[in-house]
Amino acid sequence: MSTERFMLRRQLETTFAVAILLVISGCSEGDRQSGPDDKNAAFKVESVQEDQPAILNRIPWIGKGHWLKVDTHAHTTFSDGKFPIIAVVESARNHGCDVIAITDHASHDLGAASEQYFAQIRAAQKQFPEIEIIPGLEWNVPPYDGDEHVTVLTNPGNDAWLRQFKEDFDGYENTEVPPALEALRWIDKTAGGKAVLLLNHPSRKRVDPKSIVVDMVHWQSDSQSFIGFAGAPGHQNKAEVGSYLGKLTTIDRWDPATERIGGGWDQLLGSGHRIFAALAPSDFHSPAYGDYWPGEFSETWVYSPDRSAGGTLQALKAGSFFANHGGIAQHVVLSVECQGLERPVQPGETLIAAGKPVDVLLEMQVPELDLQGNANSIDEIELIAIIDGNASIIAKSTPKGTQTPLLQNFQVPSAGVVFRARGRRVVTDGPDLMFYTNPVRVLASSKS
């Protein structure tokens, strides 16, 4: 059933309300969403009818938002990139990006977050008003001395706190820098919640795949801003995709924490954490380094309330985005329908099913040609379910014609379930091209 037809269902009738407080991943009273206009919220208290379906973490722009092609990670000559800001922005625009983030390394000997850095970002924005520019940094997380990188994004105009953050908290060749958790708390307090943090190339320097789970729980424990990690690394045109040269390597171009069923992402979701990883940035430095230009191959599609940098950050925080390689799919929407709701529930939201069965749908647009001009198709779609900490593929389909690519009826178990989905175009002489969605969480009842 399409979203439009589903909207015709009767509105949820309220006879009496109970306050349902969903506390996941250590959210405290200060983390909860206070209303639909609060852009910085993780969760909120919902008034719902007991034993009736309801939506938590409601995204208010569902059905009236805008799809934006976004690259959250690009470098320039202000760090180890080979092109000036103006050239990177122009190329991102030429490759169809609606939003580009400039995220040069925050190492103290480099020019990111300088007065000139922000001046050139503003100049590029003035020259190319059709593309939004998000200012940011790539933070060297202490105490890893440059081995762990986190993208820090914020609204234009927040020059002062980004500069101060670099000076006080970057951990590259700085043994006296405060610990990461102190930096994360400082961001939440100083940025007023108007920041988004994402772990880059999560498994590139790791030996133990379980360490990503430990670190993400640690870093997210006191942060409203830390929302997840890049499910696919940049440097996609290298022989060693993502520059993954160690024990853990990419699988079909995606980080193993995302690709492996039951891997780090599924473990985090299964233990109740709100983590988003359907993200594919370019990590652009130069084509000479094995990089595609922003928007040339890796795509993150954000469903935003408006066409602005602030709206993009709001949508990233909400989990309202998916990612793919090669331009194989557009407008991918994983949704869960339940009788008694006015609309389907989408990624980033939580459904209280109240004992009712649900229908899981995946809808999308498949361009005739991919980004490189090749004939395009989606050969397989997989629906992944995480139940009681265990992840498995519960449905597969092959899209045919105009039919719904995937429709699966499901009875929600008492432990609840988290759904995520992925699609594949088989490539005979190399890694397959994939897309991934963010998760939809479903609780069996209001008492879950």
Secondary structure, DSSP 8 states (H G I E B T S, - for coil): --HHHHTTS-----SSEEEE----TT--GGGEE-STT-TT-SEE-EEEETTS-EEES--TTTTT-EEEEEE--B--TTTT-SS-HHHHHHHHHHTT-SEEEEEEE--TTS-TTSHHHHHHHHHHHHH-TTSEEEEEEEEE-TTSTTSSEEEEEE-TT-HHHHHHHHHHH--TT-TTS--HHHHHHHHHHHTTT-EEEEE-STTTT-S-TTHHHHHHHHHHTT-SSEEEE-SS-S-TTSSSGGG--SS---BTTB-HHHHSTTSHHHHHHHTT---B-------BS-GGGT---TTTSEEEEEEESSSSHHHHHHHHHHT-EEEEETT--EEEEEEEE-TT-SS-B-TT-EEE-TT--EEEEEEEE--SB-TTS-B----EEEEEEEETTEEEEEEEE---TTS-SEEEEE---TT-EEEEEEEEE--TTS--EEEEE--EEEESSTT-
